[in-house]
Amino acid sequence: MIYPNSVPAVILAGGNSRQFGDDQNAMAPMAGRVVIDHVIERLQPQCGPMGVNVTFGPLVDHITDNHPDITLLPEPYIWNDRGPQAGVRTALIWAFSLGAPCVLTVACNTPFLPLDLMCRLLGDMEGQDRFAAAVVQDPFWQPLFSLWRTEDDRALHKLWRDDPMLDSMVDLVEYFTAAHTPYPAAKDGEIDPFFNINTEDDLKTAEHWLARSADASDPSPSTPLSKSEGRG
């Protein structure tokens, strides 16, 4: 049995965000902090050691100055054309070096991610005896939110060498027949736990949700989805 607090987690922040100029979307200001601070706050209680897959930019300084307990995980330059898959492999190599049985990955611009994410993914991966598990939010994959056994790094390397056309994260989780970890699609007016911030309008929406949650009459975005809600 794998315990959640033994599993490291990596925030994938290796890409650029054209919408926010030179800063990555993870560094967009939100409610007195930056977006990635909200991600860290929700992820840290769920996991063991944390890392951020980031190669350059102001996010490196922000993590160094404000989160010294989080490991910076740059990816090799030769992997830069692999997109988020490069971040997954970087996460796997780091987790393997720690002796961890698996590693969780999440997106850097999702400030409402579920507080039960690790437990749900871990339960489905072990329960279905798979190499990986990934979120499915009806009816679509959310493949950046996934859990990978560390033994899969060599399989990923082989995959890139033998099938370079398999580029997307959806292709990757389907290639490894990842276990499905279902979450319901958010209804109108609900806070979407997988809402990602890519534009200024997205940021305004997220800040509105955050302000609304401060009202005791509204559900808090800190409240995780229950198992019954997630599994229907």
Order of alpha helices (4+ residues) and beta strands (2+ residues): beta-beta-beta-alpha-beta-alpha-beta-alpha-beta-alpha-beta-beta-alpha-alpha-beta-alpha-alpha
